[in-house]
Amino acid sequence: MTIHNRLQELIDALDVSVLEFARQLGERRGEKVYHILHGRLKPRYDTIEKILLAYPQVNADWLLRGEGLMFKTLNSPSAAITTEERLRNMEYLLFQLNERMALLQQTNDQLRAELAALNAK
């Protein structure tokens, strides 16, 4: 998943408009954020920093590399995570697990087919 996709997921999870999100970053208009979301621009370091300052509950590892949960855990020093955000984290994890399960099932089906073809010879 690209940073553009993660940024869109974050905006959806925060339940804010792109314009409101941009304003939280100090932008008057949402044009820059729209360009990032559509892949026309890559977010610069200062933009990432503004996101993390405006939304301290966001996990920087997730935003930058897609690692871990979208929001910080409760025992994290700067976490201000709500029950709703924890539910979103769980939904995201379940979505990822379902995707992995589907891929594993597909691989399993392919291997079975190959094995059956080898046994038929």
Stockholm file with secondary structure:
# STOCKHOLM 1.0

chainA/1-121         MTIHNRLQELIDALDVSVLEFARQLGERRGEKVYHILHGRLKPRYDTIEKILLAYPQVNADWLLRGEGLMFKTLNSPSAAITTEERLRNMEYLLFQLNERMALLQQTNDQLRAELAALNAK
#=GR chainA/1-121 SS CCHHHHHHHHHHHHTCCHHHHHHHTTCSSSHHHHHHHTTSSCCCHHHHHHHHHHCTTBCHHHHHHCCSCSBCCTTSTTCCCCHHHHHHHHHHHHHHHHHHHHHHHHHHHHHHHHHHHHHHC
#=GC SS_cons         CCHHHHHHHHHHHHTCCHHHHHHHTTCSSSHHHHHHHTTSSCCCHHHHHHHHHHCTTBCHHHHHHCCSCSBCCTTSTTCCCCHHHHHHHHHHHHHHHHHHHHHHHHHHHHHHHHHHHHHHC
//
